[in-house]
Amino acid sequence: MNRLYIIAISISYFSFVVLIGCDSRVNPFKEDIAMLQSRPLYLPLDSMRKMKTQGEDSVMLVSQQDVMKLVVYTDTADCSSCVLRKMYKWNGLLKKLDVYGGRIQPYFIFRPLSKDMGVFYMSMKQFTPSCPVYLDSLGVLERSNPQIPSNPDLHTFLLDEDNNVLLVGSPVWNEKIEEMFWQIVEEKLGKRE
């Protein structure tokens, strides 16, 4: 079942990449992406809880200035616990980002349903992600950014230092998106060693 799900996601993202330049009648994502890129994203991280790797809350002290950002957003339409279980798949990409010395920061933002909050906290303790995640229990990310589409396939963004959307799609689940991701990062920050 998991393999079939991954194949379906891969096909979905491949279709997204292939169709990105096509007519809006053929590419249902074109208008959503144009809307998403119409203005910078506002990341209200000070209104969210930053989770420690052991699932405990901590005070939020994050500087967003002068850095690129990789935002992975999981809203109430997705199973937050399921996404947490698969966060290890991001470890390779996150390790490669270390070369840039913090000039590109990952932000994993979760908005689980209220009824699923207990399962979310349990999953945080069990799967101990390698990087912090942010809990947006009040939905401030979506309220602050009405241009974010409802389609979960469009909830991973690469942002520049001014929070303009440079790329939409997951570099972990799609090779073409990964190629574009590294091309953009290397253009902005230099080649990886």
MARBA-3410 file (N, C-alpha, C, O; in Angstrom, 1 decimal):
193
0.8,-1.2,0.0,0.0,0.0,0.0,0.9,1.3,0.0,0.6,2.2,-0.8 ~ 1.9,1.3,0.9,2.8,2.5,0.9,3.5,2.7,-0.4,3.6,3.8,-0.9 ~ 4.0,1.6,-1.0,4.7,1.7,-2.3,3.7,2.3,-3.4,4.1,3.1,-4.2 ~ 2.5,1.9,-3.4,1.5,2.4,-4.3,1.2,3.9,-4.1,1.1,4.6,-5.0 ~ 1.2,4.3,-2.8,1.0,5.7,-2.5,2.1,6.5,-3.0,1.9,7.6,-3.5
3.4,6.0,-2.8,4.6,6.8,-3.2,4.6,6.9,-4.7,4.9,7.9,-5.2 ~ 4.2,5.8,-5.4,4.2,5.9,-6.9,3.1,6.9,-7.3,3.4,7.7,-8.3 ~ 2.0,6.9,-6.7,0.9,7.9,-7.1,1.4,9.3,-6.8,1.2,10.2,-7.7 ~ 2.1,9.6,-5.7,2.6,10.9,-5.4,3.6,11.3,-6.5,3.6,12.4,-7.0 ~ 4.5,10.3,-6.8,5.6,10.6,-7.8,5.0,10.9,-9.2,5.4,11.9,-9.8
3.9,10.2,-9.6,3.3,10.4,-10.8,2.6,11.8,-10.8,2.7,12.6,-11.8 ~ 2.0,12.1,-9.7,1.3,13.4,-9.5,2.3,14.6,-9.7,2.1,15.5,-10.4 ~ 3.5,14.5,-9.0,4.5,15.5,-9.1,5.1,15.6,-10.5,5.4,16.6,-11.0 ~ 5.3,14.4,-11.1,5.9,14.4,-12.4,4.9,15.1,-13.4,5.4,15.9,-14.2 ~ 3.7,14.8,-13.3,2.7,15.5,-14.1,2.7,17.0,-13.9,2.6,17.8,-14.8
2.9,17.4,-12.6,3.0,18.8,-12.2,4.2,19.5,-12.9,4.0,20.6,-13.5 ~ 5.3,18.8,-12.9,6.5,19.4,-13.5,6.3,19.5,-15.1,6.7,20.5,-15.7 ~ 5.8,18.4,-15.7,5.6,18.4,-17.1,4.6,19.4,-17.6,4.8,20.1,-18.6 ~ 3.6,19.6,-16.8,2.5,20.5,-17.2,2.7,22.0,-16.8,1.9,22.9,-17.1 ~ 3.8,22.3,-16.0,4.0,23.6,-15.5,3.9,24.7,-16.5,3.5,25.9,-16.2
4.4,24.5,-17.7,4.4,25.5,-18.7,3.3,25.5,-19.7,3.2,26.3,-20.6 ~ 2.3,24.6,-19.4,1.2,24.4,-20.4,0.1,25.3,-20.1,0.0,26.1,-19.1 ~ -0.8,25.3,-21.0,-2.1,26.1,-20.9,-2.8,25.8,-19.7,-2.8,24.6,-19.2 ~ -3.5,26.8,-19.1,-4.2,26.6,-17.8,-5.4,25.6,-17.9,-5.8,25.0,-16.9 ~ -5.9,25.4,-19.2,-6.9,24.4,-19.3,-6.4,23.0,-19.1,-7.1,22.1,-18.7
-5.1,22.8,-19.4,-4.4,21.5,-19.3,-3.8,21.4,-17.9,-3.7,20.3,-17.3 ~ -3.3,22.5,-17.4,-2.5,22.5,-16.1,-3.4,23.1,-15.0,-3.5,24.4,-14.9 ~ -4.0,22.3,-14.2,-4.9,22.8,-13.2,-4.1,23.6,-12.1,-4.7,24.3,-11.3 ~ -2.8,23.4,-12.0,-2.0,24.0,-11.0,-1.5,25.4,-11.4,-1.1,26.2,-10.5 ~ -1.6,25.7,-12.6,-1.0,27.0,-13.1,-1.6,28.2,-12.4,-0.8,29.1,-11.9
-2.9,28.3,-12.2,-3.5,29.4,-11.5,-3.1,29.4,-10.1,-2.9,30.5,-9.5 ~ -3.1,28.3,-9.4,-2.8,28.2,-8.0,-1.3,28.6,-7.8,-1.0,29.3,-6.8 ~ -0.4,28.2,-8.7,1.0,28.6,-8.5,1.1,30.1,-8.8,1.9,30.8,-8.1 ~ 0.4,30.6,-9.8,0.5,32.1,-10.0,0.0,32.9,-8.8,0.6,33.9,-8.5 ~ -1.1,32.4,-8.2,-1.6,33.0,-7.0,-0.6,33.0,-5.9,-0.4,33.9,-5.1
0.0,31.8,-5.7,1.0,31.6,-4.6,2.2,32.5,-4.8,2.7,33.0,-3.8 ~ 2.6,32.8,-6.0,3.7,33.6,-6.3,3.4,35.1,-6.4,4.2,35.9,-6.7 ~ 2.1,35.4,-6.2,1.6,36.8,-6.4,2.2,37.7,-5.3,2.2,38.9,-5.6 ~ 2.5,37.2,-4.2,3.1,38.0,-3.1,3.9,37.2,-2.2,3.7,36.0,-2.2 ~ 4.8,37.8,-1.4,5.6,37.0,-0.5,4.8,36.3,0.6,3.7,36.8,0.9
5.3,35.2,1.0,4.6,34.5,2.1,5.0,35.1,3.4,6.2,35.5,3.6 ~ 4.1,35.2,4.3,4.4,35.6,5.7,4.4,34.4,6.6,3.5,33.6,6.6 ~ 5.5,34.2,7.3,5.7,33.1,8.2,5.6,33.6,9.6,6.5,34.0,10.2 ~ 4.4,33.5,10.2,4.1,33.9,11.5,4.6,32.9,12.6,3.8,32.4,13.4 ~ 5.9,32.6,12.6,6.4,31.5,13.4,6.3,31.9,14.9,6.2,31.0,15.8
6.3,33.2,15.2,6.1,33.6,16.6,4.7,33.3,17.2,4.5,33.3,18.4 ~ 3.8,32.9,16.3,2.4,32.6,16.7,2.3,31.0,16.8,1.2,30.5,17.0 ~ 3.4,30.3,16.5,3.3,28.9,16.5,4.2,28.3,17.6,5.0,29.0,18.2 ~ 4.0,27.0,17.9,4.9,26.4,18.9,6.0,25.7,18.2,5.7,24.9,17.2 ~ 7.2,25.9,18.6,8.3,25.1,18.1,8.5,23.9,19.0,8.6,24.0,20.2
8.5,22.7,18.3,8.6,21.5,19.0,10.0,21.0,19.1,10.7,21.0,18.1 ~ 10.4,20.6,20.3,11.7,20.0,20.4,11.6,18.5,19.9,10.5,18.0,19.7 ~ 12.8,17.9,19.7,12.7,16.6,19.1,12.1,15.5,20.0,11.7,14.5,19.5 ~ 12.0,15.8,21.3,11.3,14.9,22.2,9.8,15.3,22.4,9.2,14.7,23.2 ~ 9.3,16.2,21.6,7.9,16.5,21.6,7.5,17.5,22.7,6.3,17.7,23.0
8.5,18.2,23.3,8.2,19.2,24.3,8.2,20.6,23.7,8.9,20.9,22.7 ~ 7.3,21.5,24.3,7.2,22.8,23.7,8.5,23.6,24.2,9.0,23.4,25.2 ~ 8.8,24.6,23.4,9.9,25.5,23.7,9.6,26.9,23.2,8.7,27.1,22.4 ~ 10.3,27.8,23.7,10.2,29.2,23.3,10.7,29.4,21.9,11.7,28.8,21.6 ~ 10.0,30.2,21.1,10.4,30.4,19.7,11.4,31.5,19.6,11.1,32.7,19.9
12.6,31.2,19.2,13.6,32.3,18.9,14.2,32.0,17.5,15.2,31.2,17.4 ~ 13.6,32.5,16.5,14.1,32.2,15.1,14.3,33.5,14.4,13.4,34.4,14.4 ~ 15.4,33.7,13.7,15.6,34.8,12.8,15.4,34.3,11.4,16.0,33.4,10.9 ~ 14.5,35.0,10.7,14.2,34.7,9.3,14.9,35.6,8.3,14.7,35.5,7.1 ~ 15.7,36.6,8.8,16.2,37.5,7.9,17.4,37.0,7.1,18.2,36.2,7.7
17.6,37.4,5.9,18.7,37.1,5.1,19.0,35.6,4.9,20.1,35.2,4.6 ~ 17.9,34.8,4.9,18.1,33.3,4.6,17.0,32.9,3.7,15.9,33.4,3.7 ~ 17.3,31.9,2.9,16.3,31.2,2.1,15.6,30.2,3.0,16.1,29.9,4.1 ~ 14.4,29.9,2.6,13.6,29.0,3.5,13.0,27.9,2.6,12.6,28.0,1.5 ~ 13.0,26.7,3.2,12.3,25.5,2.7,11.1,25.3,3.6,11.3,24.9,4.8
9.9,25.5,3.2,8.7,25.4,4.0,7.9,24.1,3.5,7.6,24.0,2.4 ~ 7.7,23.2,4.5,6.9,22.1,4.2,5.7,22.2,5.2,5.8,22.1,6.4 ~ 4.5,22.4,4.6,3.3,22.6,5.4,2.4,21.4,5.2,2.0,21.0,4.1 ~ 1.9,21.0,6.4,0.9,19.9,6.4,-0.3,20.5,7.1,-0.3,20.8,8.3 ~ -1.4,20.6,6.4,-2.6,21.1,7.0,-3.6,20.0,7.5,-3.3,18.9,7.5
-4.8,20.4,7.8,-5.8,19.5,8.4,-6.3,18.5,7.3,-6.9,17.5,7.7 ~ -6.0,18.7,6.1,-6.4,17.7,5.0,-5.5,16.5,5.0,-5.9,15.4,4.5 ~ -4.3,16.6,5.6,-3.4,15.5,5.6,-3.3,14.9,7.0,-3.7,15.5,8.0 ~ -2.8,13.7,7.1,-2.6,13.0,8.3,-1.2,13.5,8.9,-0.2,13.0,8.4 ~ -1.2,14.4,9.8,0.0,14.9,10.4,0.9,13.8,10.9,2.2,13.8,10.7
0.4,12.8,11.6,1.1,11.7,12.2,1.8,10.9,11.1,2.9,10.5,11.3 ~ 1.1,10.7,10.0,1.6,9.9,8.9,2.8,10.7,8.3,3.8,10.1,8.0 ~ 2.7,12.0,8.1,3.8,12.8,7.6,5.0,12.8,8.5,6.1,12.7,8.1 ~ 4.7,12.9,9.9,5.8,12.8,10.8,6.6,11.5,10.7,7.8,11.5,10.8 ~ 5.9,10.4,10.5,6.5,9.1,10.4,7.5,9.0,9.2,8.4,8.2,9.2
7.2,9.9,8.2,8.1,9.8,7.0,9.1,11.0,6.9,9.7,11.2,5.9 ~ 9.2,11.7,8.0,10.1,12.9,8.0,11.6,12.4,7.8,12.4,13.2,7.3 ~ 11.9,11.2,8.2,13.3,10.7,8.0,13.7,10.8,6.6,14.9,10.8,6.3 ~ 12.7,10.8,5.6,13.1,10.8,4.2,13.7,12.2,3.8,14.3,12.3,2.8 ~ 13.5,13.2,4.7,14.1,14.5,4.4,15.5,14.6,4.9,16.2,15.5,4.6
16.0,13.6,5.7,17.3,13.7,6.4,18.4,13.9,5.4,19.3,14.7,5.6 ~ 18.4,13.2,4.2,19.5,13.4,3.2,19.6,14.8,2.7,20.7,15.3,2.6 ~ 18.4,15.3,2.3,18.4,16.7,1.8,18.8,17.7,2.9,19.6,18.6,2.6 ~ 18.3,17.5,4.1,18.7,18.4,5.2,20.2,18.4,5.5,20.8,19.4,5.8 ~ 20.8,17.2,5.4,22.2,17.1,5.6,23.0,17.8,4.5,24.0,18.5,4.8
22.5,17.7,3.3,23.2,18.5,2.2,23.1,20.0,2.4,24.0,20.7,1.9 ~ 22.0,20.4,3.0,21.9,21.9,3.3,22.8,22.4,4.3,23.1,23.6,4.3 ~ 23.4,21.5,5.1,24.3,22.0,6.2,25.5,22.7,5.6,26.1,23.6,6.2 ~ 25.9,22.4,4.3,27.0,23.0,3.7,26.8,24.5,3.6,27.8,25.3,3.5 ~ 25.6,25.0,3.6,25.3,26.4,3.4,25.3,27.2,4.8,25.0,28.3,4.8
25.7,26.5,5.8,25.9,27.2,7.1,24.7,28.0,7.6,24.8,29.1,8.1 ~ 23.5,27.4,7.4,22.3,28.1,8.0,21.7,29.2,7.0,20.8,29.9,7.4 ~ 22.3,29.3,5.8,21.7,30.3,4.9,20.5,29.8,4.2,19.9,30.6,3.4 ~ 20.1,28.6,4.4,18.8,28.1,4.0,18.2,27.3,5.2,18.9,26.3,5.6 ~ 17.1,27.7,5.6,16.5,27.1,6.8,15.2,26.3,6.5,14.4,26.7,5.7
15.1,25.1,7.0,13.9,24.3,6.8,12.8,24.7,7.9,13.2,24.9,9.1 ~ 11.6,24.7,7.5,10.5,24.9,8.4,9.4,23.9,8.1,8.7,24.0,7.1 ~ 9.2,23.0,9.0,8.2,22.0,8.9,7.0,22.4,9.8,7.1,22.5,11.0 ~ 5.9,22.8,9.1,4.8,23.3,9.9,3.6,22.4,9.8,3.2,22.0,8.7 ~ 3.1,22.0,10.9,1.9,21.1,11.0,0.7,21.8,11.6,0.8,22.5,12.5
-0.4,21.5,11.0,-1.7,21.9,11.5,-2.7,20.8,11.6,-3.5,20.6,10.7 ~ -2.5,19.9,12.6,-3.4,18.8,12.8,-4.8,19.2,13.2,-4.9,20.3,13.8 ~ -5.7,18.4,13.0,-7.1,18.6,13.5,-7.0,18.6,15.0,-6.2,17.8,15.6 ~ -7.9,19.3,15.7,-7.9,19.3,17.1,-8.1,17.9,17.7,-7.4,17.6,18.7 ~ -8.9,17.1,17.1,-9.2,15.8,17.6,-7.9,14.8,17.4,-7.9,13.8,18.1
-7.0,15.2,16.6,-5.8,14.4,16.3,-4.6,14.9,17.1,-3.5,14.4,16.9 ~ -4.8,15.9,17.9,-3.6,16.5,18.6,-2.9,15.5,19.5,-1.6,15.5,19.6 ~ -3.6,14.6,20.2,-2.9,13.6,21.1,-2.1,12.7,20.3,-1.0,12.4,20.7 ~ -2.6,12.2,19.1,-1.8,11.4,18.2,-0.6,12.1,17.7,0.5,11.5,17.6 ~ -0.7,13.4,17.4,0.4,14.2,16.9,1.5,14.2,17.9,2.6,14.0,17.6
1.1,14.5,19.2,2.2,14.6,20.2,2.8,13.3,20.5,4.0,13.2,20.7 ~ 2.0,12.2,20.4,2.6,10.9,20.6,3.6,10.5,19.4,4.6,10.0,19.7 ~ 3.2,10.9,18.2,4.1,10.7,17.1,5.4,11.4,17.2,6.4,11.0,16.8 ~ 5.3,12.7,17.7,6.5,13.5,17.9,7.4,12.8,18.8,8.6,12.8,18.6 ~ 6.9,12.2,19.9,7.8,11.5,20.9,8.3,10.2,20.3,9.5,9.9,20.5
7.5,9.5,19.5,8.0,8.2,19.0,8.9,8.4,17.8,9.9,7.6,17.7 ~ 8.7,9.3,16.9,9.5,9.4,15.7,10.7,10.4,15.8,11.5,10.4,14.8 ~ 10.7,11.2,16.8,11.8,12.2,17.0,12.4,12.7,15.7,13.5,12.2,15.4 ~ 11.8,13.6,15.1,12.4,14.2,13.9,13.8,14.8,14.1,14.1,15.2,15.2 ~ 14.6,14.8,13.1,15.9,15.3,13.2,16.0,16.8,13.2,17.1,17.4,13.5
14.9,17.5,12.9,14.9,19.0,12.9,13.6,19.4,13.6,12.6,18.6,13.7 ~ 13.6,20.6,14.1,12.3,21.0,14.8,11.2,21.2,13.8,11.3,21.4,12.7 ~ 10.0,21.0,14.4,8.8,21.2,13.6,8.0,22.3,14.4,8.2,22.5,15.6 ~ 7.1,22.9,13.7,6.3,24.0,14.2,4.8,23.6,14.2,4.3,23.0,13.2 ~ 4.1,23.8,15.3,2.7,23.4,15.5,1.9,24.7,15.3,1.9,25.6,16.1
1.1,24.7,14.2,0.2,25.9,13.9,-1.2,25.5,14.3,-2.1,25.3,13.4 ~ -1.5,25.3,15.6,-2.8,24.9,16.0,-3.9,25.9,15.7,-5.1,25.5,15.7 ~ -3.6,27.1,15.5,-4.6,28.2,15.3,-4.8,28.5,13.8,-5.7,29.3,13.5 ~ -4.0,27.9,12.9,-4.2,28.1,11.5,-3.7,29.5,11.0,-4.2,30.0,10.1 ~ -2.7,30.0,11.7,-2.3,31.4,11.4,-1.5,31.5,10.0,-1.6,32.5,9.4
-0.9,30.4,9.6,-0.2,30.4,8.3,-1.2,30.6,7.2,-1.0,31.5,6.3 ~ -2.2,29.8,7.2,-3.3,30.0,6.1,-4.0,31.3,6.2,-4.3,31.9,5.2 ~ -4.3,31.7,7.4,-5.0,33.0,7.6,-4.2,34.2,7.1,-4.7,35.2,6.6 ~ -2.9,34.1,7.4,-1.9,35.2,7.0,-1.6,35.1,5.5,-1.1,36.1,4.9 ~ -1.8,34.0,4.9,-1.5,33.8,3.5,-2.6,33.2,2.7,-2.6,32.0,2.4
-3.7,33.9,2.4,-4.8,33.3,1.7,-4.5,32.8,0.3,-5.3,32.1,-0.3 ~ -3.3,33.2,-0.2,-2.9,32.7,-1.5,-2.4,31.2,-1.5,-2.2,30.7,-2.6 ~ -2.2,30.6,-0.3,-1.8,29.2,-0.3,-3.0,28.4,-0.8,-4.1,28.4,-0.2 ~ -2.7,27.6,-1.8,-3.8,26.7,-2.4,-4.2,25.6,-1.4,-3.5,25.3,-0.5 ~ -5.4,25.1,-1.6,-5.9,24.0,-0.7,-5.2,22.7,-1.1,-5.2,21.7,-0.2
-4.7,22.5,-2.3,-4.1,21.3,-2.7,-2.8,21.0,-2.0,-1.9,21.7,-2.1 ~ -2.8,19.9,-1.2,-1.6,19.5,-0.4,-0.3,19.3,-1.3,0.8,19.4,-0.8 ~ -0.5,19.0,-2.5,0.6,18.8,-3.4,1.4,20.1,-3.6,2.6,20.1,-4.0 ~ 0.8,21.2,-3.3,1.4,22.5,-3.5,1.7,23.2,-2.1,1.7,24.4,-2.0 ~ 2.0,22.4,-1.1,2.3,22.9,0.2,3.8,22.8,0.6,4.1,22.8,1.8
4.7,22.6,-0.4,6.1,22.6,-0.1,6.7,23.8,-1.0,6.5,23.8,-2.2 ~ 7.3,24.7,-0.3,7.8,25.9,-1.1,9.3,26.2,-0.8,9.7,26.0,0.4 ~ 10.0,26.6,-1.8,11.3,27.2,-1.6,11.2,28.7,-1.7,10.7,29.2,-2.7 ~ 11.6,29.4,-0.6,11.4,30.9,-0.6,12.8,31.5,-0.6,13.8,31.0,-0.1 ~ 12.8,32.7,-1.2,14.1,33.5,-1.2,14.1,34.2,0.2,13.3,34.0,1.0
15.1,35.1,0.4,15.3,35.8,1.6,14.2,36.8,1.9,14.0,37.2,3.0 ~ 13.4,37.1,0.9,12.3,38.0,1.0,11.0,37.3,1.1,9.9,37.9,1.0 ~ 11.0,36.0,1.2,9.9,35.1,1.3,9.0,35.0,0.0,7.9,34.7,0.0 ~ 9.7,35.4,-1.2,9.0,35.1,-2.5,9.1,33.7,-2.8,10.2,33.1,-2.6 ~ 8.1,33.1,-3.4,8.1,31.7,-3.7,8.9,31.5,-5.0,8.5,32.0,-6.1
9.9,30.7,-4.9,10.8,30.4,-6.0,10.4,29.0,-6.7,10.6,28.9,-7.9 ~ 10.0,28.1,-5.9,9.7,26.8,-6.3,8.6,26.2,-5.5,8.5,26.4,-4.3 ~ 7.7,25.4,-6.1,6.6,24.7,-5.5,6.7,23.3,-5.8,6.8,22.9,-6.9 ~ 6.7,22.4,-4.7,6.8,21.0,-4.9,7.9,20.4,-4.0,8.7,21.1,-3.6 ~ 7.8,19.1,-3.8,8.7,18.5,-2.9,10.0,17.9,-3.6,9.8,17.1,-4.5
11.2,18.4,-3.2,12.4,17.9,-3.8,12.7,16.4,-3.3,13.6,15.8,-3.8 ~ 12.0,16.0,-2.3,12.2,14.6,-1.7,11.4,13.6,-2.5,11.9,12.5,-2.7 ~ 10.2,14.0,-3.0,9.4,13.0,-3.6,9.4,13.1,-5.1,8.8,12.2,-5.8 ~ 10.2,14.0,-5.7,10.2,14.1,-7.2,11.6,14.5,-7.6,12.1,15.6,-7.2 ~ 12.2,13.8,-8.5,13.6,14.0,-9.0,13.7,15.3,-9.8,14.7,16.1,-9.6
12.7,15.6,-10.6,12.7,16.9,-11.4,12.6,18.1,-10.5,13.4,19.1,-10.7 ~ 11.8,18.0,-9.5,11.7,19.1,-8.5,13.0,19.2,-7.7,13.5,20.3,-7.5 ~ 13.6,18.1,-7.4,14.9,18.1,-6.7,16.0,18.8,-7.6,16.8,19.6,-7.1 ~ 16.0,18.5,-8.8,17.0,19.1,-9.7,16.8,20.6,-9.8,17.7,21.4,-9.7 ~ 15.5,21.0,-9.9,15.2,22.5,-9.9,15.6,23.1,-8.6,16.1,24.3,-8.6
15.3,22.4,-7.5,15.6,22.9,-6.2,17.1,23.2,-6.0,17.5,24.3,-5.7 ~ 18.0,22.3,-6.4,19.4,22.5,-6.2,19.9,23.5,-7.2,20.8,24.2,-6.9 ~ 19.3,23.6,-8.4,19.7,24.6,-9.4,19.5,26.0,-8.8,20.3,26.9,-8.9 ~ 18.3,26.2,-8.2,17.9,27.5,-7.6,18.8,27.8,-6.4,19.4,28.9,-6.3 ~ 19.0,26.8,-5.6,19.9,27.0,-4.4,21.3,27.4,-4.8,21.9,28.3,-4.2
21.8,26.7,-5.7,23.2,26.9,-6.2,23.3,28.3,-6.9,24.4,28.9,-6.7 ~ 22.3,28.7,-7.6,22.3,30.0,-8.2,22.4,31.1,-7.2,23.1,32.1,-7.3 ~ 21.6,30.9,-6.1,21.5,31.9,-5.0,22.6,31.9,-4.0,23.1,32.9,-3.6 ~ 23.1,30.7,-3.7,24.0,30.5,-2.6,25.4,29.9,-3.0,26.3,29.9,-2.2 ~ 25.5,29.5,-4.2,26.8,28.9,-4.7,26.7,27.4,-4.7,25.8,26.8,-4.1
27.7,26.8,-5.3,27.7,25.3,-5.5,28.0,24.6,-4.2,28.7,25.2,-3.3 ~ 27.5,23.4,-4.0,27.8,22.6,-2.9,29.2,22.0,-3.1,29.6,21.7,-4.3 ~ 29.9,21.8,-2.1,31.2,21.2,-2.2,31.2,19.7,-2.0,32.2,19.0,-2.1
END
